[in-house]
Amino acid sequence: MVKYVAALLLLVLAWPAAAVNPVEENDNPDPFEDVNRVVFVFNDTLDQWVLRPAAKGYRKVTPDVAERGIGNFFANLGEFNSAVNSLLQGKVDAFLASGGRFAINTTLGIVGLFDVATPMGMESRQTDLGETLAIWGVPKGPYLMVPFLGPRTLRSGVGSIGDIYLSPEAYIDSAHGRNGLYGLRVVDERAELLDADALLSGDRYIFLRDAYLQRRSARIESETKNPEDVFSDFDDDWLDEDFEDDPL
């Protein structure tokens, strides 16, 4: 439910942002900084009083092996999204890599609790709809701090809405089961970031904004640096490729 509320709020924020500069990139990556800072305070307060304590409690009561299994489970669900987006990007090799990982880890890895694909030489190639839109030529637009979801660009934010419906969780019939899975994913991901809290210093808003924008730019550049190879023929030796591994 939180993801759907956040998606609605993102659309509300994105409407005026798109009207400001719908086609060209803005020289100022953060033209809505005043509003973004207000949203950042909201998200930060929510994190300090709800998410961070929940993540600490989760880490304390969950055995390491179980925590790894849960992390593997959600990472495996992400492979389905990556497979679909790789196909939308015209990258057959990446589609087969992500699709193969999803199939093998879902079956041999017991619904993804165990990552058996990586030892078999099938490295993860993560991507999302925001990167797909970038490859299609959609400009990134202004930086947005979205309630609940955190830092986004207009392009990656719109992509996040689509990614909700490219996730297997979205098609669970039970609302309680679906929302429970979303909640567990949020807590598990927050627990993985607990050790990084000490790295945040100075103006935390600027730190997170710059880190996010730099990371997204690096990912987009790596995906678009060889556009002529996007529709290349599938190589039988694709399992031997050194796919780039990315964590978020």
Secondary structure, 3 states (H helix, E strand, C coil): CHHHHHHHHHHHHHHHHHHHCCCCCCCCCCCCHHHHHHHHHHHHHHHHHHHHHHHHHHHHHCCHHHHHHHHHHHHHHHHHHHHHHHHHCCCHHHHHHHHHHHHHHHHCCCCCCCCCCHHHCCCCCCCCHHHHHHHCCCCCCCEEEECCCEEEEHHHHHHHHHHHHCCHHHHCCCHHHHHHHHHHHHHHHHHHCHHHHHHCCCCHHHHHHHHHHHHHHHHHHHHHCCHHHCCCCCCCCHHHCCCCCCCC
